[in-house]
Amino acid sequence: MIKKIAFMTGGGDCAGINAFIAAAVRQGIHQYQAEFVGIKKAFEGACSDRIEDHLLPLNLEAVNGLEVKPSTILESSRFNPFSKDNVEKGYPQKLLANLKKIGVDAVLATGGNDTIKSGMGLSKLNFPVISAPKSIDNDVSGTDTMLGYKTAITFGTAAVRSTVDSAKTHRRISIVEIMGREAGWLTLEIGIAGGADLILIPEKPVDLATLCDRIVALNQRQQYVNLVVAEGVRLKPDDPVLLRAKAENPVVKALVEEDLGIDSHGNPKLGGIGQILRRIIRTQLGLKKLEDVRATDLGFTLRGLAPVADDIVLGTRFGINAVDLLFAGVSGKMVGLQGTRIVTVDFADALVQKQVNWSENDLRSVGVVF
């Protein structure tokens, strides 16, 4: 029987998480007389030697007005208790022991692919877990959208529009780098709504000669170009334009060959494609000054934002349904939104990479280069 539920918020922070927590607490207390506690720093806190140092009791008073607050009140981490090394160190057993120690009967977790993987690992140990999808990349399957995405789109669009207008004023080439490891949803929609001329997404390979030809043609016609690029866009190592830029510019060579390492879930760390393209474009176009091409990295500016109404509503619906599922005896599921309906999705199905699936005609028509 479930009496006490713990929250964990893993991975990158974003808007809407606190709305999920607030709604779940209200639903659990009013409908099931449940008790709630937050575990700070997610699975890292839950696996610590002193889990009591990471606890935040959550009652009705604690969540009053919480839904409008940005980020997450529970902090976050990317710690993976189910990695090969951590399994060998006994972290899954330590996780279970800690949850039992504090009297927790079930877990509600918000997160993206990596947090869902950890939740699936805990569920396979016969511990009740329900997850809510959270990712500004919009890259979790089984749901049309997820916490944080609409807020990131709204702010990102305004930010890109600012660079677009500035590029027109100064007659220059502008590059905006946006998050997106394997999926280009965020870059695509911000690029369209923000007025970008050209868009690069991870799903479509980039030929640098073609890209630079497009930039030249646009620049000759309108005297400015706005390019939006996802951080996960990868350049072909044998691309002739890239090889030339590496030979002529030691900074390009250093940036391209720099190893940023991997995170605890085995994902390569990303960032810097905007600065690389900035120098490649300058070299290929024969521009005299580097400042003729400006690069902006929106990066973490899209994370710690106050939620727009869509994310408050979505977090609220996810929170209510997640609690109801736990008390109905359901585990190993993610709540999702399909159309206007809240649905449940198996963890394994949610983990299938969700990528941009628009037709090539539609993508070309909005400026995606491939």
C-alpha positions as CSV (number, residue, x, y, z in Angstrom):
1,M,0.0,0.0,0.0
2,I,1.3,3.4,-1.0
3,K,1.4,6.0,1.8
4,K,4.5,8.1,1.1
5,I,5.7,9.3,-2.3
6,A,9.1,10.8,-3.2
7,F,9.7,13.3,-6.1
8,M,13.0,13.3,-8.1
9,T,13.8,15.8,-10.9
10,G,16.7,14.6,-13.0
11,G,18.6,15.9,-16.0
12,G,18.5,19.5,-17.3
13,D,16.1,21.8,-15.5
14,C,13.2,23.5,-17.3
15,A,9.9,25.2,-16.8
16,G,6.8,23.2,-15.7
17,I,8.5,20.8,-13.3
18,N,7.3,22.7,-10.2
19,A,3.7,22.7,-11.6
20,F,3.9,18.9,-11.8
21,I,5.1,18.7,-8.2
22,A,2.4,21.1,-6.9
23,A,-0.5,19.3,-8.7
24,A,0.7,15.9,-7.6
25,V,0.9,16.9,-4.0
26,R,-2.6,18.5,-4.0
27,Q,-4.1,15.4,-5.7
28,G,-2.3,13.0,-3.5
29,I,-3.3,14.7,-0.3
30,H,-6.9,15.5,-1.2
31,Q,-7.8,12.2,-2.8
32,Y,-5.5,9.7,-1.1
33,Q,-4.3,11.3,2.1
34,A,-0.7,10.6,0.9
35,E,2.5,12.0,2.3
36,F,5.1,13.6,0.0
37,V,8.8,14.3,0.2
38,G,11.2,15.8,-2.4
39,I,14.7,14.3,-2.8
40,K,17.1,17.0,-3.9
41,K,19.6,16.2,-6.7
42,A,17.5,13.3,-7.9
43,F,19.2,9.9,-8.0
44,E,22.5,11.4,-6.7
45,G,20.7,12.6,-3.6
46,A,18.7,9.3,-3.3
47,C,22.0,7.3,-3.4
48,S,24.0,9.5,-1.0
49,D,25.4,8.3,2.2
50,R,23.1,10.7,4.1
51,I,19.9,10.8,2.2
52,E,18.3,12.8,5.0
53,D,20.4,15.8,4.0
54,H,18.6,15.8,0.7
55,L,15.0,15.7,1.8
56,L,12.4,18.5,1.4
57,P,9.0,17.7,3.0
58,L,6.1,18.8,0.7
59,N,2.7,19.6,2.0
60,L,-0.1,21.9,0.8
61,E,1.5,25.0,2.3
62,A,4.8,24.1,0.7
63,V,3.4,24.0,-2.8
64,N,1.1,27.0,-2.6
65,G,1.9,29.1,-5.7
66,L,4.7,26.7,-6.7
67,E,3.4,26.2,-10.2
68,V,4.5,29.5,-11.5
69,K,8.1,29.2,-10.3
70,P,10.9,28.4,-12.7
71,S,13.3,25.5,-12.8
72,T,12.9,22.9,-10.0
73,I,12.8,23.4,-6.2
74,L,14.5,20.0,-5.9
75,E,17.7,20.8,-7.8
76,S,18.9,18.2,-10.3
77,S,21.7,15.9,-11.3
78,R,22.6,13.5,-14.1
79,F,23.8,10.7,-11.8
80,N,23.1,7.3,-13.1
81,P,22.8,4.5,-10.5
82,F,22.3,1.9,-13.2
83,S,25.5,2.5,-15.2
84,K,27.8,-0.5,-15.4
85,D,30.3,0.9,-13.0
86,N,27.6,2.0,-10.5
87,V,25.8,-1.4,-10.6
88,E,29.1,-3.0,-9.8
89,K,29.5,-0.6,-6.9
90,G,26.1,-1.6,-5.5
91,Y,24.2,1.7,-6.1
92,P,20.9,0.1,-7.1
93,Q,20.8,-1.7,-3.7
94,K,21.8,1.4,-2.0
95,L,19.0,3.3,-3.7
96,L,16.4,0.8,-2.5
97,A,17.8,0.8,1.0
98,N,17.7,4.6,1.2
99,L,14.1,4.8,0.0
100,K,13.1,2.2,2.6
101,K,15.1,4.1,5.2
102,I,13.0,7.2,4.7
103,G,9.7,5.3,4.4
104,V,9.1,6.0,0.8
105,D,6.7,3.6,-1.1
106,A,6.8,5.0,-4.6
107,V,8.6,7.6,-6.8
108,L,7.4,10.3,-9.1
109,A,10.2,11.4,-11.4
110,T,10.4,14.1,-14.0
111,G,13.1,13.8,-16.6
112,G,14.1,13.1,-20.2
113,N,15.6,10.0,-21.7
114,D,18.3,9.4,-19.1
115,T,16.0,9.9,-16.1
116,I,13.4,7.6,-17.6
117,K,16.1,5.0,-18.0
118,S,17.0,5.3,-14.3
119,G,13.3,5.1,-13.5
120,M,13.0,2.0,-15.6
121,G,15.9,0.4,-13.7
122,L,14.2,1.2,-10.4
123,S,10.9,-0.2,-11.6
124,K,12.6,-3.4,-12.6
125,L,13.5,-3.8,-9.0
126,N,9.8,-3.9,-8.3
127,F,9.7,-0.4,-6.8
128,P,6.7,1.7,-8.0
129,V,7.7,4.5,-10.4
130,I,5.8,6.8,-12.6
131,S,7.6,9.4,-14.8
132,A,6.6,12.7,-16.5
133,P,8.5,13.7,-19.6
134,K,10.6,16.8,-19.3
135,S,12.9,18.1,-22.0
136,I,13.3,21.3,-23.9
137,D,14.5,19.1,-26.8
138,N,11.0,17.5,-27.1
139,D,12.8,14.2,-27.8
140,V,10.9,11.6,-25.7
141,S,8.5,9.4,-27.7
142,G,4.9,8.7,-26.8
143,T,4.0,12.3,-26.2
144,D,3.3,15.2,-28.5
145,T,5.1,17.6,-26.1
146,M,6.7,17.6,-22.7
147,L,7.5,19.9,-19.8
148,G,9.6,22.9,-20.6
149,Y,9.3,22.8,-24.4
150,K,6.6,25.5,-24.9
151,T,8.4,27.9,-22.6
152,A,11.7,27.4,-24.3
153,I,10.1,27.9,-27.7
154,T,8.5,31.1,-26.5
155,F,11.6,32.7,-25.0
156,G,13.9,31.3,-27.8
157,T,11.7,32.8,-30.5
158,A,12.0,36.3,-28.9
159,A,15.8,35.9,-28.5
160,V,16.3,34.8,-32.2
161,R,14.0,37.6,-33.4
162,S,16.3,40.0,-31.6
163,T,19.4,38.7,-33.4
164,V,17.4,38.7,-36.7
165,D,16.6,42.4,-36.4
166,S,20.1,43.2,-35.3
167,A,21.6,41.4,-38.3
168,K,19.4,43.4,-40.6
169,T,20.5,46.7,-39.0
170,H,24.2,45.9,-39.2
171,R,24.1,44.0,-42.5
172,R,25.9,40.9,-41.2
173,I,25.7,37.2,-40.9
174,S,24.3,35.9,-37.6
175,I,24.4,32.4,-36.1
176,V,22.3,31.3,-33.1
177,E,23.2,27.9,-31.5
178,I,20.3,26.1,-29.7
179,M,20.2,23.0,-27.7
180,G,19.3,19.7,-29.3
181,R,21.5,16.6,-29.2
182,E,19.8,14.1,-31.5
183,A,16.5,16.0,-32.2
184,G,16.1,19.3,-33.9
185,W,12.5,20.2,-32.8
186,L,13.6,23.1,-30.6
187,T,15.8,24.6,-33.3
188,L,13.3,24.0,-36.1
189,E,10.4,25.7,-34.3
190,I,12.4,28.5,-32.9
191,G,14.0,29.1,-36.2
192,I,10.7,29.3,-38.0
193,A,9.0,31.5,-35.4
194,G,12.1,33.6,-34.9
195,G,12.5,34.4,-38.6
196,A,15.7,32.5,-39.4
197,D,16.7,32.4,-43.1
198,L,18.5,29.0,-42.7
199,I,18.1,26.2,-40.2
200,L,20.4,23.2,-39.4
201,I,19.1,20.2,-37.5
202,P,20.8,17.0,-36.4
203,E,18.5,14.8,-38.4
204,K,19.8,16.2,-41.7
205,P,23.5,15.9,-42.8
206,V,25.1,19.2,-43.7
207,D,27.2,19.8,-46.8
208,L,29.3,22.9,-46.0
209,A,29.7,24.0,-49.6
210,T,26.0,23.9,-50.1
211,L,25.4,25.8,-46.9
212,C,28.0,28.5,-47.8
213,D,26.5,28.9,-51.3
214,R,23.1,29.5,-49.7
215,I,24.6,32.1,-47.4
216,V,26.4,33.9,-50.3
217,A,23.2,34.0,-52.3
218,L,21.1,35.4,-49.4
219,N,23.8,37.9,-48.4
220,Q,24.1,39.2,-52.0
221,R,20.3,39.6,-52.2
222,Q,19.5,41.1,-48.8
223,Q,22.9,42.0,-47.2
224,Y,22.3,39.9,-44.1
225,V,21.8,36.2,-43.2
226,N,20.3,34.6,-40.1
227,L,21.2,31.0,-39.4
228,V,19.9,28.9,-36.5
229,V,21.7,25.7,-35.7
230,A,21.2,22.8,-33.2
231,E,24.2,22.0,-31.0
232,G,23.9,18.3,-32.2
233,V,24.7,19.1,-35.8
234,R,27.8,17.2,-36.8
235,L,30.1,18.0,-39.6
236,K,31.5,15.3,-41.8
237,P,35.2,14.9,-41.0
238,D,36.1,14.7,-44.7
239,D,34.1,17.7,-45.8
240,P,36.4,19.7,-48.1
241,V,35.3,23.0,-46.7
242,L,35.9,21.9,-43.2
243,L,39.4,20.5,-44.1
244,R,40.3,23.8,-45.7
245,A,39.1,25.8,-42.7
246,K,41.1,23.5,-40.3
247,A,44.2,24.0,-42.4
248,E,43.9,27.7,-42.5
249,N,42.6,28.4,-39.0
250,P,44.1,26.7,-36.0
251,V,41.1,27.8,-33.9
252,V,38.8,25.7,-36.1
253,K,41.1,22.8,-35.9
254,A,41.2,23.0,-32.1
255,L,37.5,23.4,-31.7
256,V,36.6,20.5,-34.1
257,E,39.1,18.2,-32.5
258,E,38.4,19.1,-28.9
259,D,37.1,16.2,-26.8
260,L,34.4,17.5,-24.5
261,G,34.0,14.0,-22.9
262,I,30.8,12.1,-22.0
263,D,28.2,12.4,-19.3
264,S,27.3,9.7,-16.8
265,H,24.8,8.2,-19.2
266,G,27.4,7.9,-22.0
267,N,26.2,10.9,-24.0
268,P,28.8,13.0,-25.7
269,K,28.9,16.5,-24.3
270,L,28.1,19.1,-26.9
271,G,28.5,22.8,-27.6
272,G,30.5,25.1,-29.8
273,I,29.1,24.4,-33.3
274,G,28.2,28.1,-33.6
275,Q,31.7,29.2,-33.1
276,I,33.0,26.6,-35.5
277,L,30.6,27.6,-38.2
278,R,31.4,31.3,-37.6
279,R,35.0,30.7,-38.6
280,I,34.2,28.3,-41.4
281,I,31.8,30.8,-43.0
282,R,34.4,33.6,-42.7
283,T,37.0,31.5,-44.4
284,Q,34.8,30.2,-47.1
285,L,33.3,33.6,-47.9
286,G,36.7,35.4,-47.7
287,L,35.4,37.9,-45.2
288,K,38.0,40.3,-43.8
289,K,36.9,40.4,-40.2
290,L,35.6,37.7,-37.8
291,E,33.0,40.1,-36.5
292,D,31.3,40.1,-39.9
293,V,29.8,36.8,-38.6
294,R,28.3,36.9,-35.1
295,A,27.5,33.9,-33.1
296,T,25.1,33.6,-30.1
297,D,24.7,30.5,-27.9
298,L,21.3,30.5,-26.2
299,G,22.3,27.4,-24.2
300,F,21.1,27.4,-20.7
301,T,19.1,30.7,-21.1
302,L,16.2,28.4,-22.2
303,R,16.2,26.4,-19.0
304,G,15.6,28.5,-15.9
305,L,12.6,30.3,-17.2
306,A,9.2,31.1,-15.6
307,P,6.7,28.7,-17.2
308,V,4.3,29.9,-19.9
309,A,0.6,28.9,-19.4
310,D,1.0,25.8,-21.6
311,D,3.6,24.3,-19.3
312,I,1.7,25.1,-16.1
313,V,-1.4,23.4,-17.6
314,L,0.6,20.4,-18.8
315,G,2.5,20.0,-15.5
316,T,-0.8,20.2,-13.7
317,R,-2.4,17.5,-15.8
318,F,0.7,15.3,-15.7
319,G,0.8,15.6,-11.9
320,I,-2.8,14.7,-11.3
321,N,-2.6,11.7,-13.6
322,A,0.7,10.4,-12.3
323,V,-0.6,10.2,-8.7
324,D,-3.8,8.5,-9.8
325,L,-1.7,5.9,-11.7
326,L,0.3,5.1,-8.6
327,F,-2.7,4.6,-6.5
328,A,-4.3,2.4,-9.2
329,G,-1.3,0.1,-8.9
330,V,0.5,1.1,-12.1
331,S,4.3,1.3,-12.4
332,G,6.9,1.5,-15.1
333,K,4.9,4.0,-17.1
334,M,5.3,7.6,-18.3
335,V,2.4,10.0,-18.6
336,G,2.2,11.7,-22.0
337,L,0.0,14.0,-24.1
338,Q,-1.4,12.8,-27.4
339,G,-3.7,15.3,-28.9
340,T,-5.7,16.5,-25.9
341,R,-5.6,13.3,-24.0
342,I,-3.3,12.2,-21.2
343,V,-2.0,8.7,-22.0
344,T,0.4,6.2,-20.4
345,V,3.5,5.0,-22.2
346,D,5.8,2.1,-21.3
347,F,9.2,3.3,-20.4
348,A,10.8,1.3,-23.2
349,D,8.5,2.9,-25.8
350,A,9.2,6.4,-24.4
351,L,12.9,5.8,-24.8
352,V,12.7,5.4,-28.6
353,Q,14.5,8.6,-29.9
354,K,11.9,11.1,-31.1
355,Q,13.2,13.1,-34.1
356,V,11.9,15.6,-36.5
357,N,9.7,13.7,-39.0
358,W,8.5,16.5,-41.3
359,S,8.6,15.8,-45.1
360,E,11.7,17.0,-46.9
361,N,9.6,19.4,-48.9
362,D,8.3,21.1,-45.7
363,L,11.8,21.2,-44.2
364,R,13.3,22.8,-47.3
365,S,10.4,25.3,-47.5
366,V,11.1,26.7,-44.1
367,G,14.9,27.0,-44.7
368,V,16.4,23.7,-43.4
369,V,19.6,23.0,-45.3
370,F,20.5,19.5,-46.3
